[in-house]
Amino acid sequence: MNWERIEGNWKQLKGQAKEQWGKLTDDQLTEIAGKREQLAGKIQESYGITKEEAEKQLDAWQKSRKDDRPAL
């Protein structure tokens, strides 16, 4: 799923993000509103990891989200 779709469906996906990064609060996830850079920053800050590691985790999480578009 591309990030634009994640951002557009953030209300549905933020629960999955909470499962992945349990240290993030509901308020933080609501404030992030699906913005990738903000989410990466909060992950980095909450887990004490590098920006590169946060981006790596985000890439893996993004790839694991199923793209629900019908196949042509």
TAPEQUI-V964156 format. One record per residue. N is the residue number from 1. RES is the residue in three letters. SS is DSSP state (~ for helix, > for strand, _ for the rest). Layout:
# TAPEQUI-V964156
n=N res=RES ss=SS
n=N res=RES ss=SS
This chain:
# TAPEQUI-V964156
n=1 res=MET ss=_
n=2 res=ASN ss=_
n=3 res=TRP ss=~
n=4 res=GLU ss=~
n=5 res=ARG ss=~
n=6 res=ILE ss=~
n=7 res=GLU ss=~
n=8 res=GLY ss=~
n=9 res=ASN ss=_
n=10 res=TRP ss=~
n=11 res=LYS ss=~
n=12 res=GLN ss=~
n=13 res=LEU ss=~
n=14 res=LYS ss=~
n=15 res=GLY ss=~
n=16 res=GLN ss=~
n=17 res=ALA ss=~
n=18 res=LYS ss=~
n=19 res=GLU ss=~
n=20 res=GLN ss=~
n=21 res=TRP ss=_
n=22 res=GLY ss=_
n=23 res=LYS ss=_
n=24 res=LEU ss=_
n=25 res=THR ss=_
n=26 res=ASP ss=~
n=27 res=ASP ss=~
n=28 res=GLN ss=~
n=29 res=LEU ss=~
n=30 res=THR ss=~
n=31 res=GLU ss=~
n=32 res=ILE ss=~
n=33 res=ALA ss=_
n=34 res=GLY ss=_
n=35 res=LYS ss=_
n=36 res=ARG ss=~
n=37 res=GLU ss=~
n=38 res=GLN ss=~
n=39 res=LEU ss=~
n=40 res=ALA ss=~
n=41 res=GLY ss=~
n=42 res=LYS ss=~
n=43 res=ILE ss=~
n=44 res=GLN ss=~
n=45 res=GLU ss=~
n=46 res=SER ss=~
n=47 res=TYR ss=~
n=48 res=GLY ss=_
n=49 res=ILE ss=_
n=50 res=THR ss=_
n=51 res=LYS ss=~
n=52 res=GLU ss=~
n=53 res=GLU ss=~
n=54 res=ALA ss=~
n=55 res=GLU ss=~
n=56 res=LYS ss=~
n=57 res=GLN ss=~
n=58 res=LEU ss=~
n=59 res=ASP ss=~
n=60 res=ALA ss=~
n=61 res=TRP ss=~
n=62 res=GLN ss=~
n=63 res=LYS ss=~
n=64 res=SER ss=~
n=65 res=ARG ss=_
n=66 res=LYS ss=_
n=67 res=ASP ss=_
n=68 res=ASP ss=_
n=69 res=ARG ss=_
n=70 res=PRO ss=_
n=71 res=ALA ss=_
n=72 res=LEU ss=_
